[in-house]
Amino acid sequence: MQKNRNDITNAVESKIYDNNQKEIIAIYVREVLADYRDSYFNLLDDHLQNISYDGDSTLQEIINQIGLIPPLWGSTGVFDPGAVDAPDINNCQGVVTTAQYQLLGGGSDCAITINFNQNISNRKIIVTVKSLNPDMNYDNDVCVPVIKSEYSSQQIKVALREVSGHVQQLKLEVFLFNVKTS
């Protein structure tokens, strides 16, 4: 029978004697040990997700309530931020469905429009720049990406500036985290 810590302590004190008078009875010891076994989590046999917590909620229910859901991931195809000819960067992965490259201002600035396969309006967006060039020294010549997500609930724009004339092989990776709304 499952018991709380206080009940287990009381059972140990009332059923397991000092044995000064040789009064330990095996059935009482077994009963206390069985209660102990039934009352505590076993790392080898028990499944954590089914354990009840405050208000009889399971761990899975609590995780769902606080938004601990793995992020969504996606990436664009490879591009060079200063390229005059717009590369086809639609070799997308994950939640990214399409991506379009646009040279801005006739110079070293570009914008990448990224479209997603679902609504991202309630998500925290993190964009990273990934180098695919064997010589990473060529790919580190860009400024930090600037993200604008107000275009639609399924699209963002990312602006980059190339600060060197090297041909770069970059792709954008996007991580979309759940934001708890209450």
Secondary structure, DSSP 4 states (H G I P E B T S, - for coil): ----HHHHHHHHHHHS---TTS---HHHHHHHHHHHHHHS--TTT--GGG-B-GGG-BHHHHHHHHT--PPEEEE---B-TT-SSPP-----EETEEEEEEEEETTTTEEEEEEEESS--TTEEEEEEEEE--SSHHHHT-BPPPEEEEEEETTEEEEEEEB-S-S---EEEEEEEEE----
